[in-house]
Amino acid sequence: MNIRAKTPPSVKALLLVVAGGLLPVICFFDSYLVLLLCTTGISIIVITGLDILFGYSGQISLGHAGFYCIGAYTSAILSRNLGLPVFATIFIGGFLAMLVAVLLALSAVKLVHHFLALVTISFGELIYLFVSQARGLTEGYTGMNFIPRPKIGTFAFESNTSYFYVVYGMLVLLLFLKQRLVRSRTGRAFIAIREDSHAANGMGINVTKYKTMAFAMSALYTGLAGALYAHLIGFISPESFSSSQSTLFLTMLLFGGMGNFWGPIIGAGALAILSEFLQKLGSYQMLVYGVFLLFIIVYIPGGVSRGLNVLSLVKWGAKKRNASC
């Protein structure tokens, strides 16, 4: 009998965390490549939050750039203008985005499909118009610059390499919390609502409560990511939070796959890197993302991660048949 020892999940997770922490070394500490790693990590945080909302509870959002914007501007204003510690303002930005999401969800969770999509689009546009016109607070289209990096005591995370570990630490924490959430009673309630909200309500699940919780958690992740982005780049303007950004977020999620651990990581990682190579296309980037969406919807409806799972199952079935013969 051939018995192979299996590596415990906790050891696998630790090895993945260590491997991720070594990425700057693999990139030879190249400033641009490490900056790309930072933006990719921030994108993964956003798509992980969007997956909680769309992938697990079945609520679509086309206005997540609004929560991204709230986190970014809140942290930038509080740290630059008021001098508050950056680590504190990052979390304040995330929690403010979560509070706004709760207020939005209380009036929107009863809507479904395209009606909910229209409400979230309107929300994203309202936030965009607010930061564009509130020049006294956000400096409008001129944008906010000189946004400080975080520091601990006398050590400031000024280099991209040191800031990578801030982003990476936040990413690992939020991925861990997501896994705990989706495997809990709350996560099972999300999935029940996604599959059939009427049946879930009949089973005693408070649909409004759990839909609101999904909105809140998703906005928290997105707000934290927005704050991390503001302090990474050091400059923000309304153009960074337009409706095209919400479309990109949704494209990343659909490309990678919803309702699983690896989907947001694959989708956000692949398209975040691809977007760097498409910068020279300008507005034609959205055409490329549209082609991506069509390809995924037609050929890989469950996303790349689901397609890889199906492929691995097919290979496993072939091996079993060969072994039985």
C-alpha positions in Angstrom: 0.0 0.0 0.0 1.4 3.4 -1.0 0.9 5.9 1.8 2.1 9.4 1.3 2.2 11.8 4.2 0.1 14.9 3.6 1.4 18.3 4.6 -0.9 19.9 7.2 -2.9 22.9 5.9 -1.3 25.1 8.6 2.2 24.3 7.3 1.1 24.9 3.7 -0.3 28.3 4.7 2.9 29.2 6.6 5.0 28.3 3.6 2.8 30.4 1.3 3.2 33.4 3.7 7.0 33.0 3.8 7.1 32.7 0.0 5.1 35.8 -0.4 7.3 37.7 2.0 10.4 36.8 -0.1 8.9 38.4 -3.3 10.9 41.6 -3.0 14.1 39.5 -2.8 13.0 37.6 -6.0 12.5 41.0 -7.7 16.0 42.0 -6.6 14.5 44.9 -4.7 13.8 46.7 -8.0 11.7 49.7 -7.0 9.3 49.5 -9.9 8.7 45.8 -9.5 8.1 46.1 -5.8 5.7 49.0 -6.5 3.9 46.7 -8.9 3.7 44.1 -6.1 2.2 46.7 -3.7 -0.5 47.7 -6.2 -1.2 44.1 -6.9 -1.6 43.3 -3.2 -3.9 46.3 -2.8 -6.0 45.1 -5.7 -6.3 41.6 -4.1 -7.6 43.2 -0.9 -10.3 45.0 -2.9 -11.3 41.9 -4.9 -11.4 39.8 -1.8 -13.8 42.2 -0.3 -15.9 42.3 -3.5 -15.9 38.5 -3.4 -17.5 38.5 0.0 -20.3 40.6 -1.4 -20.8 39.2 -4.9 -19.2 35.7 -4.7 -20.7 34.6 -1.4 -23.8 36.6 -0.8 -24.8 37.1 -4.4 -25.1 41.0 -4.4 -23.6 42.7 -7.4 -21.8 46.1 -7.0 -20.7 48.4 -9.8 -19.8 51.2 -7.4 -17.0 49.8 -5.3 -14.7 52.6 -6.5 -16.8 54.8 -4.2 -15.7 52.9 -1.1 -12.2 52.8 -2.4 -12.4 56.6 -2.7 -13.8 57.1 0.8 -10.9 55.1 2.4 -8.3 56.9 0.3 -9.5 60.5 0.9 -10.3 59.9 4.6 -6.9 58.6 5.4 -5.2 61.2 3.3 -7.0 64.2 4.8 -6.7 63.0 8.4 -2.9 62.2 8.1 -1.8 65.1 5.9 -4.1 67.9 7.2 -4.6 66.9 10.8 -1.3 65.1 11.4 -2.9 61.9 12.8 -0.8 58.7 12.7 -1.1 57.0 9.3 -1.8 53.5 10.7 -4.7 54.9 12.6 -6.1 56.9 9.6 -5.9 53.8 7.4 -8.3 51.9 9.7 -10.5 55.1 10.2 -10.8 55.2 6.4 -11.8 51.6 6.3 -14.4 51.9 9.0 -15.9 55.1 7.5 -16.4 53.2 4.2 -18.0 50.4 6.2 -20.4 52.8 7.9 -21.4 54.4 4.6 -22.0 50.9 3.2 -24.3 50.0 6.1 -26.4 53.2 5.4 -26.4 52.3 1.7 -27.3 48.7 2.3 -30.2 49.4 4.6 -32.1 51.0 1.7 -30.6 48.8 -1.2 -30.5 45.2 0.0 -34.1 44.5 -0.9 -33.1 45.2 -4.6 -31.7 42.5 -6.8 -29.8 42.1 -10.0 -29.8 45.1 -12.3 -31.8 47.3 -9.8 -29.0 46.8 -7.2 -26.4 47.4 -9.9 -28.0 50.7 -10.9 -28.1 51.9 -7.2 -24.4 51.0 -6.7 -23.5 52.8 -10.0 -25.3 55.9 -8.7 -23.5 55.7 -5.4 -20.1 55.5 -7.1 -20.9 58.5 -9.3 -22.1 60.5 -6.3 -18.9 59.9 -4.4 -16.9 60.8 -7.5 -18.8 64.1 -8.0 -18.4 64.9 -4.3 -14.6 64.6 -4.3 -14.5 66.5 -7.6 -16.5 69.5 -6.4 -15.5 69.7 -2.7 -12.3 71.6 -3.5 -12.0 73.0 0.0 -11.8 69.5 1.4 -10.4 67.3 -1.4 -8.7 70.0 -3.6 -11.0 68.8 -6.5 -9.4 67.8 -9.8 -6.1 69.3 -8.8 -5.7 66.3 -6.5 -4.0 65.9 -3.1 -0.3 65.4 -2.9 2.4 65.0 -0.2 0.4 62.2 1.4 2.7 60.8 4.1 3.9 57.2 4.4 3.3 55.5 7.8 6.0 55.2 10.4 6.7 53.5 13.7 8.6 55.7 16.1 11.5 57.1 14.0 11.3 54.4 11.3 9.3 55.6 8.3 8.2 53.2 5.5 9.5 55.5 2.8 10.9 52.9 0.4 8.6 50.7 -1.7 10.2 47.6 -0.2 9.4 48.6 3.3 5.9 49.6 2.4 5.4 46.3 0.6 5.4 44.6 4.0 2.7 46.9 5.3 0.5 46.0 2.4 1.5 42.3 2.6 0.8 42.1 6.3 -2.6 43.7 5.8 -3.3 41.3 2.9 -2.4 38.2 4.9 -4.6 39.3 7.9 -7.6 40.1 5.7 -7.3 36.8 3.7 -7.2 35.0 7.0 -10.3 36.9 8.3 -12.1 36.2 5.1 -11.5 32.4 5.4 -12.7 32.5 9.0 -15.8 34.4 8.0 -16.9 32.2 5.1 -16.4 29.1 7.1 -18.5 30.4 10.0 -22.2 30.5 10.5 -22.3 33.9 8.9 -20.6 32.6 5.8 -23.0 29.7 5.5 -25.9 32.3 5.8 -24.3 34.3 3.0 -24.1 31.2 0.7 -27.7 30.3 1.5 -28.9 33.8 0.6 -26.8 33.6 -2.6 -28.4 30.3 -3.7 -32.0 31.3 -2.8 -32.9 34.3 -0.6 -36.6 33.2 -0.3 -35.6 29.7 0.9 -33.0 31.2 3.3 -35.7 33.5 4.7 -38.0 30.6 5.2 -35.3 28.7 7.1 -35.1 31.6 9.7 -32.1 33.5 8.2 -32.5 37.3 8.6 -31.8 38.1 5.0 -31.6 41.9 5.5 -29.2 41.6 8.4 -26.8 39.3 6.5 -26.9 41.2 3.3 -26.1 44.3 5.2 -23.2 42.5 6.9 -21.8 41.4 3.5 -22.0 45.0 2.3 -20.2 46.3 5.4 -17.4 43.7 5.3 -16.9 44.2 1.6 -16.7 48.0 2.0 -14.3 47.6 5.0 -11.8 45.7 2.8 -12.2 48.2 0.0 -11.8 51.2 2.2 -8.6 49.8 3.8 -7.3 49.1 0.3 -8.1 52.7 -0.8 -6.2 54.1 2.2 -3.2 51.9 1.5 -3.2 53.1 -2.1 -3.3 56.7 -1.1 -0.2 56.4 1.1 1.6 54.2 -1.4 1.3 56.7 -4.4 1.4 59.9 -2.3 -1.1 61.5 -4.6 -4.8 61.0 -5.3 -7.3 62.7 -7.6 -10.9 62.0 -8.6 -9.8 60.3 -11.8 -8.4 57.4 -9.8 -12.0 56.6 -8.5 -14.1 56.8 -11.7 -16.7 54.3 -12.8 -14.1 52.6 -14.9 -12.3 51.6 -11.7 -15.4 49.8 -10.5 -15.6 48.0 -13.8 -12.0 46.9 -13.5 -12.7 45.5 -10.0 -15.6 43.5 -11.3 -13.6 42.3 -14.3 -10.8 41.1 -11.9 -13.3 39.1 -9.8 -15.1 37.5 -12.8 -11.8 36.7 -14.4 -10.3 35.0 -11.4 -13.6 33.3 -10.2 -16.0 34.0 -7.3 -16.8 32.2 -4.1 -13.4 30.7 -3.4 -10.0 31.6 -1.9 -7.8 31.7 -5.0 -10.2 33.4 -7.5 -9.6 37.0 -6.2 -5.9 36.4 -6.0 -5.6 35.1 -9.5 -8.0 37.7 -11.0 -6.5 40.7 -9.2 -2.9 39.6 -9.7 -3.3 38.8 -13.4 -5.2 42.0 -14.4 -3.2 44.3 -12.1 0.0 43.2 -13.9 -1.7 43.4 -17.3 -3.0 46.9 -16.7 0.5 48.1 -16.3 1.3 46.9 -19.8 -1.9 48.5 -21.1 -1.2 52.0 -19.8 -0.1 53.2 -23.2 -3.5 52.3 -24.7 -5.2 55.0 -22.6 -9.0 54.8 -22.8 -8.8 51.7 -25.0 -7.9 49.7 -21.9 -11.7 49.3 -21.2 -12.0 47.7 -24.6 -9.5 45.0 -23.6 -11.2 44.5 -20.3 -14.5 44.1 -22.2 -12.9 41.4 -24.4 -11.7 39.6 -21.2 -15.2 39.7 -19.8 -16.8 38.3 -22.9 -14.1 35.5 -23.1 -14.7 34.5 -19.5 -18.5 34.6 -19.7 -18.5 32.5 -22.8 -15.7 30.0 -22.3 -14.9 29.9 -18.6 -18.2 31.0 -16.8 -16.8 30.2 -13.3 -13.5 32.1 -13.8 -10.0 30.9 -14.2 -9.9 29.3 -10.7 -13.0 27.3 -11.4 -11.6 26.2 -14.7 -8.4 25.0 -13.1 -10.4 23.1 -10.5 -12.4 21.4 -13.3 -9.1 20.6 -15.1 -7.6 19.0 -12.0 -10.7 16.9 -11.4 -10.6 15.6 -15.0 -6.9 14.7 -14.6 -7.7 13.0 -11.2 -10.5 11.0 -12.8 -8.2 9.9 -15.7 -5.6 8.7 -13.2 -8.2 6.8 -11.2 -9.4 5.1 -14.4 -5.8 4.2 -15.4 -5.1 2.8 -12.0 -8.3 0.6 -12.0 -7.2 -0.8 -15.4 
